[in-house]
């Protein structure tokens, strides 16, 4: 067999494997959202993905690994954007607004999965909790590191704990997503206006003369 033919076969195999992995992650996201972490089984995930369990285990050694891949896939775009130094303008209000928009986009895209995780928070096996925390940590760490650098530059108050501040900021954004469709009366403001308000309140609270 010629080298070019071997390369073509190898390339086709790699593409097929990547497509299968993507299908498994998408199927797992659906199953976790509908059945929860304890209720989701590898058999059901494989069925939804249109493959057998053996194929699933070739790509993921356990349900926990698959759960981690689902979460990492959900936040990949946001984490990649924030990892780029050029994404930070060093203007506190602008950077927090950009972060808030990215975080809101992730929350909205994964709303069903997030609501499932919150509803089952106390029932998650410890292994699953650890997987979720580890997979989601990079997105928070980017903002913590940014606020720490702002403290060194003097644009953020030194008496604040950056980790606590980040938890509060992301909590505001999460609350907005969770509450947007359960109001007794329609909101008189858009999601963009809510994000802008969160950013303004937060900047005024942590800023050092902003």
N, C-alpha and C positions, 0 to 999 in steps of 0.2 A: 504494500500500500504506500502511495506517495505521501511525502510529508504534508503537502497541502491538504490532501484528503483527511489525514489524521487530525490536522489542525481544525478542519471544518467540523469533524465529528466531535472533537473535544469542546469546541466553542458551542456547538448545539447542545451538548450535555450540560455545560455550565449554565447556559440560558434556561434550559428546562428545569434544572435544579433551583435556579433563582426564582423562576415563576412559581414552582411548587411551594417554595418557602414563603413567598408573598401570599399565595392562596391560603396557606396554613395560618399565617398571622392574621389575615383578614377574617377567616372563619373563626379563629380563636377569639378575636375581638367581639364578634357577634354572639358567640356562645357564652363568653364571660359576662357580657352585658345582659343577656336574657336569663341565664341560669345561675349567675354568681360564681365566685371562685370555688366554693366547696361543691356546688352542683355540677359544674362543668367537668366533663370527662374527655379523655383523649379520644375515645371511640366516637363521641358525638362531634368533636372538633374535626376529626378525620372525615366523618360522614359529610359534614357541611362543606369541607374543602374538596370533596370528591376523590379522596385517596384512602388507602387503607392505613391501619395503625402502624404497620411496619414502616411505611414511608414516613409517617409523622416522626417516629422515633429515630429515623436516620438523620433527621434535621434537628430534632430537639429531644434531649435525653429524658426530659420530664415535663410535667405540666407547669411546674414553676419556671423552668427555662422558657417555655412558650409564653407564659404570663409576662416575664421580663421583656421578651422581644416585642410583645404587644405594646407595652408602656413605652419602651425606648423608641419604637416606631412612631408612636403618637406624638412624642415631643422632639423627634429628630430634627425637624425643620427649624423649630424655635431654638434648640440648643446650638445647631450649626450656625444660625444667624448671629447669635449672641457670642459665639466663640470667635467671630471675626472682629479683630480690634477696630476695624474701620466702621463697625456697626455702632460704636460708642462715639458720640460727638463731644463728650465731656461737658455738655450742657445738661444739668440735672433734670430739668423739666422735660426737655426733648427726649432724653434717653429713657426716662421712666415712662413716658407716653409710648415710645416705640416698644418697650418691653411689655407694657400693658396690652398693647394691640396684639402682639405675638402670643401672649399668654391667653388672652381672651379667645383668639382664633383656635388655639389648642383645646381650650375648655369646651368651646362650642362644637368642635368636630368630634370630641369624645364624650359628649354629654351623657349618653346612656351608660357608658362604661363607668364614668365618674360617679354618677348617681348610684350605681350598683355597689361600687367600692365603699361609698359613704354609708349606704344602708346596711352593709354587712361588716362595718369596721370592727365591731366587737366579736364577730364570729369568724373572722379570717384566721386560718391556721398561722402560727408564728412564722413559718417558712414563707408563706405568701405575703405576709406583712413586710418581712425583710426584703423580699424581691421588689415589692412596690416602692418601698422607701429608697432602695438603692438605685432603682431605675429612674426615679423622678428627681433624685438629689441634684444632678448636674445643672438643671434649669434654675434651681434656687441658689446654688453655689455661684453661678455667674453674677447674679445680682448682689449677693453678699460681698463678693470680691470688688465689685464696682463701687458699692457704698463705702467700703473700707478705703479704697483709693480716693474717694471724694472727701473722706474725713482727713486724709493726709494733705489734700489740697486746700482744706478749709471751707469746703462748700457744704459739708454735712456736719451737724453738731457732734462733738466728740463724746458727749455724755449718753449717746444712744448705743444700744446693742444692735449691730447690723442684722444679725440673724433674727432677732425678735421683730425688727422693723420689716424685714422681708416677709416673714410669716404673716404679719398684719396686712401688708400691702396685697399679698396674694390672696389672703382671706377675703379682703374687700372685693376683689375681682371674682373670686369663686362665688361669694354670696350673690353678686349681681347676676351671674349665670343661673344659679339655682333658683332664684326668686323671680326671674323675668317672666315666667309663664304660669306662676301660681298666685298672682296678685288678684285680690277681689275686684279691683278696678284696673283698667288698662293704664300703663305708665304714660305719663305726659312727656316723657323724654326718651331719646333713642339710646341704644347701647353705646354709641360713640360719645354721647353727652354724659353718660354714666362714667365711662372710662376717663374722660377729661376731668370730671369732678373728683374722682378718686385720686387722680394724679395731682390735681391742684391742692386738695386737702392734705395729701401725704407730703408734698414738697414743702408746703407752708409749715408742716409739723417738724420735719427733719432738717430743713434747710437752715444754713447759717448765713442769714442775710439775703436769701433768695427772694 
